């Protein structure tokens, strides 16, 4: 019981951190992170809203994994690390991570609160394809914006190609991570979060 209360407290801490990160994205006028932030907040609080129970919240580890990419984006900017050699790669990786984990949690919510029923293979495949599609869509959208409106989001065609490469390989790597997560997540927790069938159990 105490352990569950601690997990709930950690989950809501992650939700608060997501709210703050989304607020930063709004004030920074960053479309990608603003959209991802609102999407993440909606799917994070959905279980509590639907069941009218603050204790019915997503696993804290997933919520923190969603929040971490937001801070990989915002913290280096605040510390003035934008010119560091690793910043561009860190930013691309954080975008793929955010898209992946938000996509997976969306799948969890669809499984728990709609008539959709799926298995582990489909859940992983869906999340990987969603990650590739959304990451690529935003990358191409940024490139089109540069061409039509004179913005300078994508510095060169090479950077656009690198974004697409990160989307492809990042989606595959995170698919492997998700498979391992579902395989090792205790059955009791799978059932508590209404995702037993995703893990292969009812």
SULQUI-V600036 format. One record per pair of residues at least 12 apart in sequence whose ideal C-beta (glycine too) atoms are under 10 Angstrom apart, sorted by sequence separation. I is the first residue (numbers start at 1). J is the second residue. D is the distance in whole Angstrom. If there is no record, write none. Layout:
I	J	D
I	J	D
This chain:
21	33	8
22	34	7
25	37	5
26	38	9
45	57	8
46	58	9
111	123	8
141	153	9
142	154	5
187	199	7
190	202	9
22	35	10
24	37	9
25	38	9
44	57	8
45	58	9
110	123	10
141	154	10
143	156	10
182	195	8
185	198	10
186	199	10
187	200	9
22	36	8
23	37	8
44	58	6
73	87	10
76	90	7
77	91	9
139	153	9
140	154	9
143	157	8
146	160	9
185	199	6
187	201	6
21	36	9
22	37	3
43	58	8
72	87	10
75	90	10
76	91	8
107	122	9
108	123	8
138	153	10
139	154	7
184	199	10
187	202	10
21	37	6
22	38	6
107	123	5
110	126	9
143	159	9
182	198	6
183	199	8
20	37	10
22	39	10
73	90	8
107	124	9
142	159	9
143	160	5
182	199	5
183	200	9
18	36	10
19	37	8
22	40	7
44	62	9
72	90	6
73	91	6
76	94	9
142	160	8
181	199	9
182	200	8
18	37	7
21	40	9
22	41	6
44	63	6
72	91	8
104	123	7
107	126	6
108	127	10
18	38	10
21	41	10
43	63	10
74	94	9
103	123	10
104	124	9
106	126	9
107	127	6
139	159	9
140	160	7
143	163	9
178	198	10
19	40	9
69	90	10
72	93	7
73	94	5
106	127	8
139	160	6
142	163	8
18	40	5
19	41	6
44	66	7
69	91	10
72	94	4
73	95	8
104	126	9
105	127	9
139	161	9
18	41	6
40	63	8
43	66	9
44	67	9
71	94	8
72	95	9
103	126	8
104	127	5
107	130	8
139	162	9
140	163	9
69	93	8
70	94	8
103	127	5
104	128	10
106	130	8
136	160	10
139	163	4
140	164	8
15	40	9
19	44	9
41	66	10
69	94	4
72	97	8
73	98	8
102	127	9
103	128	9
138	163	8
139	164	6
14	40	10
15	41	7
18	44	6
19	45	10
40	66	5
68	94	8
69	95	7
72	98	9
101	127	9
103	129	9
104	130	9
139	165	10
18	45	10
39	66	10
40	67	8
69	96	8
70	97	10
100	127	6
103	130	4
104	131	9
136	163	8
139	166	9
69	97	4
70	98	7
99	127	9
100	128	8
102	130	9
103	131	6
135	163	7
136	164	6
139	167	7
15	44	5
37	66	10
40	69	10
68	97	7
69	98	4
102	131	9
103	132	10
135	164	8
138	167	9
14	44	8
15	45	6
36	66	9
37	67	10
40	70	8
68	98	9
69	99	9
100	130	8
101	131	9
103	133	9
136	166	10
137	167	9
66	97	9
67	98	9
69	100	9
99	130	7
100	131	4
103	134	7
135	166	7
136	167	5
12	44	9
65	97	7
66	98	7
69	101	8
99	131	5
100	132	9
102	134	9
132	164	9
135	167	4
136	168	8
11	44	8
12	45	9
15	48	9
36	69	8
37	70	7
65	98	9
68	101	9
69	102	9
98	131	9
99	132	9
134	167	8
135	168	9
36	70	8
66	100	9
67	101	9
97	131	9
99	133	9
100	134	9
133	167	8
65	100	9
66	101	5
96	131	6
99	134	5
100	135	9
132	167	5
135	170	7
136	171	10
11	47	10
12	48	9
33	69	9
65	101	5
66	102	6
95	131	10
96	132	9
98	134	10
99	135	5
131	167	7
132	168	6
135	171	7
11	48	9
33	70	6
36	73	10
64	101	10
65	102	10
98	135	9
99	136	10
131	168	9
132	169	10
134	171	10
63	101	9
66	104	9
96	134	9
99	137	10
132	170	8
133	171	9
62	101	6
65	104	9
66	105	7
95	134	9
96	135	6
99	138	8
131	170	7
132	171	4
8	48	10
33	73	6
62	102	10
65	105	9
95	135	6
128	168	10
131	171	4
132	172	9
32	73	9
33	74	8
130	171	8
131	172	9
12	54	7
15	57	7
62	104	7
63	105	8
128	170	9
129	171	7
11	54	10
12	55	10
14	57	9
15	58	9
30	73	8
62	105	6
92	135	9
95	138	7
128	171	4
131	174	7
132	175	10
11	55	9
14	58	9
30	74	9
95	139	9
127	171	8
128	172	6
131	175	8
8	53	10
11	56	10
12	57	6
14	59	10
15	60	10
18	63	7
21	66	10
22	67	10
25	70	7
28	73	9
128	173	9
8	54	7
9	55	10
11	57	4
14	60	6
17	63	9
18	64	9
21	67	6
24	70	8
28	74	8
59	105	9
62	108	8
128	174	7
129	175	9
8	55	5
10	57	9
11	58	6
13	60	8
14	61	9
17	64	8
20	67	9
21	68	10
24	71	9
30	77	9
58	105	6
92	139	9
127	174	8
128	175	4
7	55	9
8	56	9
9	57	10
11	59	7
12	60	9
14	62	8
15	63	6
18	66	7
19	67	10
21	69	9
22	70	7
25	73	8
127	175	7
128	176	9
8	57	6
10	59	9
11	60	4
14	63	4
17	66	10
18	67	5
21	70	4
24	73	9
25	74	7
28	77	8
59	108	9
126	175	10
5	55	8
7	57	8
10	60	4
11	61	9
13	63	8
14	64	5
17	67	5
20	70	9
21	71	6
24	74	5
58	108	7
124	174	9
125	175	8
128	178	8
4	55	7
9	60	8
10	61	8
11	62	9
12	63	9
13	64	8
14	65	9
15	66	9
16	67	9
17	68	9
20	71	9
24	75	10
58	109	8
124	175	5
127	178	6
128	179	10
7	59	7
8	60	8
11	63	5
14	66	7
15	67	8
18	70	7
21	73	8
123	175	10
124	176	9
7	60	5
10	63	8
11	64	9
14	67	5
17	70	8
18	71	10
21	74	6
24	77	9
124	177	10
6	60	9
7	61	9
10	64	8
13	67	9
14	68	9
17	71	8
20	74	9
21	75	10
24	78	9
58	112	10
124	178	5
123	178	8
124	179	5
56	112	10
123	179	9
124	181	10
40	98	8
44	102	9
120	178	9
121	179	9
124	182	8
36	95	8
39	98	9
43	102	7
46	105	9
50	109	9
120	179	7
123	182	8
39	99	10
42	102	10
43	103	10
46	106	10
33	94	9
37	98	9
40	101	8
43	104	10
44	105	7
47	108	9
51	112	10
33	95	8
36	98	5
40	102	5
43	105	5
46	108	10
47	109	7
50	112	9
51	113	9
120	182	6
32	95	7
36	99	7
39	102	6
43	106	5
46	109	5
50	113	6
120	183	8
39	103	9
42	106	9
43	107	10
33	98	8
37	102	10
40	105	8
43	108	8
44	109	9
47	112	7
32	98	9
36	102	6
39	105	9
40	106	9
43	109	5
46	112	9
47	113	8
32	99	9
35	102	10
39	106	8
42	109	9
43	110	9
46	113	7
88	155	9
92	159	9
96	163	9
100	167	10
95	163	8
99	167	8
103	171	9
92	162	7
96	166	6
100	170	7
104	174	8
88	159	8
92	163	6
95	166	8
96	167	6
99	170	9
100	171	7
103	174	9
104	175	10
107	178	10
91	163	10
95	167	8
96	168	9
99	171	8
123	195	8
89	162	8
92	165	9
93	166	7
96	169	9
97	170	7
100	173	9
101	174	8
104	177	10
88	162	8
92	166	4
96	170	3
100	174	4
104	178	6
123	197	9
124	198	9
88	163	10
91	166	10
92	167	8
95	170	9
96	171	7
99	174	9
100	175	8
103	178	10
120	195	10
123	198	5
97	173	10
101	177	10
122	198	9
123	199	9
21	98	10
89	166	8
93	170	7
96	173	9
97	174	7
100	177	8
101	178	9
104	181	9
118	195	10
120	197	9
121	198	10
92	170	8
96	174	7
100	178	8
104	182	10
119	197	7
120	198	6
118	197	7
119	198	7
120	199	6
121	200	10
93	173	10
97	177	10
117	197	6
118	198	6
119	199	9
120	200	6
112	193	7
113	194	8
117	198	9
119	200	7
111	193	10
112	194	4
111	194	7
112	195	7
111	195	6
112	196	10
108	193	7
109	194	9
111	196	9
108	194	8
109	195	10
111	197	7
112	198	9
108	195	5
111	198	6
107	195	9
108	198	7
107	198	8
104	198	9
39	134	10
36	134	9
35	134	10
32	134	10
36	138	9
32	135	10
35	138	9
32	138	5
31	138	8
32	139	10
32	141	9
65	174	10
31	141	9
32	142	8
31	142	9
65	177	9
31	145	9
65	181	9
62	181	8
61	181	8
32	153	9
31	153	9
59	181	10
30	153	10
62	185	10
61	185	9
59	185	8
61	189	10
59	189	7
59	190	10
62	193	9
59	192	9
59	193	6
58	193	7
56	192	9
57	193	9
59	195	9
56	193	9
58	195	10
56	194	9
51	194	10
47	193	8
47	194	8
7	189	9
4	189	10
7	192	10
4	192	8
